[in-house]
Amino acid sequence: MGAGSTEQRIVPFGEGRPAIVAAAVRLVAREGLGKLTYRALSAEAGVSVGSVQHHFSRVQDVLEDALKLCVDTSLSYFVAPDSAENILENLLDSVREHPEVSAFMFEIFLEARRQPHLLEIADRFRDLFRVRVRESFAALSLEPDEPVVEALLATAEGMAYGYVMHGEAHTPTTLKQSEGVRLLMAAYTQILQVQPHRP
């Protein structure tokens, strides 16, 4: 989809702690947050329960590291676009190449309704997205309206959600949605260029 999408990018995993964190992402994405236990995690990672407990004294600690991994992986795709029309392209590549990351994040968003500390983490992730959108516009010497930033956030979440639910079968719809974003952003860019300093 976007430029530079031929090489998958993900924070590299090693042995021990990083491997357990990667297993937590896969487990939650596939089975749901309620299945994240020491026993299930040790089975997913292929290590003993004692090894998991050695690295993480609480399951909550694994969850927080897994969240950081997912955030870092997603945002690593958010590079400066060559035009505002392509502002979501690289981010959508991350959804296609790492659907487990998007599935994990949606599990967190759902559980955040019941756990305030997860809500804070989810909100931080969404704030980072907003910052990256603004930075992308700034790289193009454009200043977006806040409602547009919020609309792009909602669009990205909706497109990711659809892909997580349907997988590769959703690709034709994702491509149509992506083209719609490009058309809307092309029109919006023209407005910004004509009226760059609106109140």
N, C-alpha and C positions, 0 to 999 in steps of 0.2 A: 504494500500500500504506500507508505511514506518513504522518503528517501532514507537509504541506509538500513532498510528493513530486512535485507538478505541475511544478516548475521544476527542471531538471537543474542540479546543482552540480558544477563542476569548476574546478580552479585555471586561471585564464585563460591562454591561449597567445598569444604575440606572434610576432614575427619572429625569425629567427636562431636563437640557442641554444634558446629554449623550443620552437620549431617542430621542431627536431631531436630534442629530448627526447620530444615527443609522437609523432614518427615512430618512435622506438625502442620505445615502448610498443606501438604498433600492430604493428610488425614482429615483435617477440618473441611477442606474443599470438597472431599468425597463423601464424608459421613456426617458432617455438621459439628458445631462447636461442642455439643453435649457429649460427643464421643472422645474428646481429648482427655484421656486418662494416662497415667504412667504405663499401665499394661498395654493399652492400645498403641501408645506412642513407641514403646520398646519394640513391639511387633512390627510396626511400620518402618522403623529405622533399622531393624535387624540387630539390635543390641539388647543387653540385659536391662531389666528394670533398675538394677543398681547403678548401671552406667548412666541412665537418664537422671536418676536422683543425685548422682555425683555432680553432674553439670548444672542441674536445676533443682533447687530445694523446694520449689513450688511449681505446680503446673502453670500458674499465672505468669511465672517468669518466662517459661517457654513461649507462652502466648504473646508476650510483649516483644520478645526477640523475633518471633515470626511476623508480627505486625511490622516491625522495622524493616525486615527483609522485603516484605511485600511493597511497602511504601518506596523503599529505595529502588526496587526493581521497576515499579511502575513509572516513577519520576525519571529514571534514567533514560526513558524513551522520549521524554518531553524536551526535545532539543528545539532550538530556534528554527522556525519554519522559513522557507524562502518567500512566503506570502501569507497573508492572513487567511486566505481561503484554505490553506493546508494546516491550520493551527492544531487540529485534532488528529491528523493523519498518523504521526508516529506513535501517539498514545494508543490509537486503535490497533496498531501493530502489536503492542504489548498484550492486548486482550486476546488476539489471535494466537500469539506465540506462547503465552503463559496464561491460559484460561484458569489454571488452578489459583493464580494470584487474585484474579477478579472474584472467583468463587469464594475464596477465603475472606476477602474484604467484605463481600455481601453478607456472609455469615456473621461477621463482626457487627456490621450495621444493624442487622436484625436483632442480635443479642443486646445491642446498645440500648434498646428500649427498656431493658430490665436491669442493666448494670451501668450506673453512671460513669464509672471510670472508663468503660469502653466507649461511651458517648464522647468523652473528652478526647480520646485517641482518634475516634472517627472524625470529629470536628477538626482536629489538627491536620489530619490527612486532607480534608476538603479545603482547609485554609492554604495548605501547600499547593494544591491544585490551582487555587485562585492566584497565588503569587506567580506560579509558572505561566499562567495565561497572560497576566499583566506584563511579565518579562518578555514573553514572545511578541506581544504588541510593541513594547518599547524597542525591541531589536529592529522593528520595522519602522521606527519613528512615528508610532501611532499611540494614542491614548484612548483606551476603550471606556465606554460607559459601564458603570457597575452592573446595571441590569443585563448587559450583554455578557459580562463575565459569569453572572449567575446562570444565564441561559445556556452557556457553553458547558458549565459544570453539570447542569441537569441533563443536557444532551449526551455528554460523555457517559454519565452514569446509566442513562436509559439504554444506550447502545451496548454498553458492557453487559448490562443485565440480560438483554435479549440474547446476546451471544453465549453467556454462561448457561442460560436455560436450554438453548437449542443446539449449541456447538456449531460445527462446520455447516450444518444445514441452514443456519441463519445467515451465511455469508452473502447471498444475493440481496437480502434485506439490508444488511449492514452496508453494502456498497451503495445502495440507493440512498440510505440515510446519510452516508458520507458525502455523496454528491449533493444532496440537499443542503448540507452544512456549507459546502464550498460555494454554492450559488448564493446563499444568504450572506456569507461573509464577504463575497465579492461585492455585493450591493452595499453592505455596511462600510467596507473600506472606501468606497467612492464617497459616501457621506462624510466620513472622517477627513478625507483629503480635501473636500470642499469646505468643510466647517471644522477645522482642527481644534479650535479653542472655544467650543460651546460651553456655557455654564452648566 
